[in-house]
């Protein structure tokens, strides 16, 4: 399975495979027909607050990543992530679409990493979730 990232405003191409929009809203000036979507998962977009925070602090990629991973623990996001994973398992290629210009430093890149098994989201409870949400710092063994 290949997972590509693409700006949603770019034209659809045959090599895109299953096209999946992972933004909360359809990009301005782009018709739903021209997107040629297989599915749309607005639940997988970062919260408006987190997105605004990251736009104001683009140098804080790792902190954005950690906070976004914590947001993915919400029940609706978990269900959407499971549906996306099922689609990815059946498709030879999928393209995650976002209206972010730098797709490699976007939530779509984090989703791609999750689907490829690079990093698992924190569990819904326990120390992994607390660490991901920033409520707990890592402790060194003595």
C-alpha positions in Angstrom: 0.0 0.0 0.0 1.3 3.4 -1.0 0.1 6.5 0.8 0.6 9.9 -0.9 0.1 13.4 0.3 -1.3 16.1 -1.9 -2.6 19.6 -1.8 -6.4 19.4 -2.3 -6.3 22.3 -4.7 -4.1 20.2 -7.1 -5.9 18.4 -10.0 -6.8 14.8 -9.5 -4.5 12.3 -11.3 -4.9 8.6 -12.1 -2.0 7.7 -9.9 -3.7 9.2 -6.9 -5.7 6.0 -6.2 -8.4 6.5 -3.6 -8.5 10.2 -2.7 -9.4 11.0 0.9 -9.9 14.6 2.2 -8.7 14.9 5.8 -9.6 18.5 6.4 -12.5 19.8 8.3 -13.8 21.9 5.4 -13.6 21.6 1.6 -11.0 24.0 0.3 -12.3 27.3 -1.1 -12.7 27.5 -4.8 -12.6 23.7 -5.3 -15.8 21.9 -6.3 -16.7 18.6 -4.7 -16.8 17.0 -8.1 -13.2 18.1 -9.0 -11.9 16.6 -5.7 -13.0 13.1 -6.9 -13.1 11.8 -3.3 -13.5 8.3 -2.2 -14.1 9.5 1.3 -13.9 12.6 3.5 -13.0 12.4 7.2 -13.4 15.9 8.8 -13.0 14.2 12.3 -9.3 13.6 11.5 -8.5 17.3 11.1 -6.9 19.1 14.0 -9.1 21.3 16.1 -9.4 24.9 15.0 -7.6 26.0 18.1 -4.7 23.6 17.5 -4.5 24.6 13.8 -4.4 28.3 14.6 -1.8 27.7 17.3 0.4 25.9 14.8 0.0 28.6 12.1 1.3 31.1 14.7 4.2 28.9 15.8 5.3 26.9 12.7 8.7 26.1 14.4 6.9 23.9 17.0 6.3 20.9 14.8 7.0 18.3 17.4 4.7 19.9 20.0 2.0 20.2 17.3 2.5 16.5 16.5 2.2 15.5 20.1 -1.0 17.6 20.7 -2.5 16.4 17.5 -1.8 12.8 18.5 -3.7 13.5 21.8 -6.7 14.8 19.8 -6.7 11.6 17.8 -7.7 9.8 21.0 -11.3 11.3 20.8 -13.9 8.6 20.0 -15.0 10.1 16.7 -11.4 10.5 15.6 -10.6 6.8 16.5 -13.6 5.6 14.5 -12.6 7.7 11.5 -9.0 6.5 11.8 -10.2 2.9 11.8 -12.3 3.6 8.7 -9.3 5.2 7.0 -7.1 2.3 8.0 -9.6 -0.2 6.5 -9.7 1.8 3.2 -5.9 1.9 3.1 -5.7 -1.9 3.6 -8.0 -2.5 0.6 -6.6 0.1 -1.8 -3.3 -0.3 -3.6 -2.7 3.5 -3.2 -4.4 6.3 -1.4 -3.8 10.0 -1.4 -4.5 12.1 1.7 -5.7 15.5 0.6 -5.3 18.6 2.7 -5.4 22.3 1.9 -2.1 22.9 3.7 0.7 23.9 1.3 3.5 22.1 3.2 2.0 18.7 3.2 5.0 17.1 4.9 4.5 19.3 7.9 0.8 18.9 8.2 -1.6 16.6 10.0 -1.9 14.6 6.8 1.8 13.6 7.2 1.1 12.4 10.7 -1.9 10.4 9.5 0.3 8.8 6.8 2.9 7.9 9.4 0.2 6.3 11.6 -1.2 4.3 8.6 2.3 3.1 7.7 2.9 2.0 11.3 5.7 4.5 11.9 4.1 5.7 15.2 1.1 4.5 17.0 -1.3 7.0 18.7 -1.3 7.0 22.4 -3.8 4.8 24.2 -7.0 6.5 25.4 -5.8 6.4 29.0 -2.7 5.9 31.1 0.8 7.3 30.9 1.1 7.4 27.1 -2.0 9.6 26.8 -0.9 11.8 29.7 2.6 12.2 28.1 1.1 13.0 24.7 -1.2 15.6 26.1 1.7 17.3 27.9 0.3 16.6 31.3 3.2 14.4 32.3 6.9 14.7 31.6 9.2 11.8 30.9 11.3 10.8 33.9 14.8 9.4 33.8 15.5 6.2 35.6 17.8 6.8 38.6 
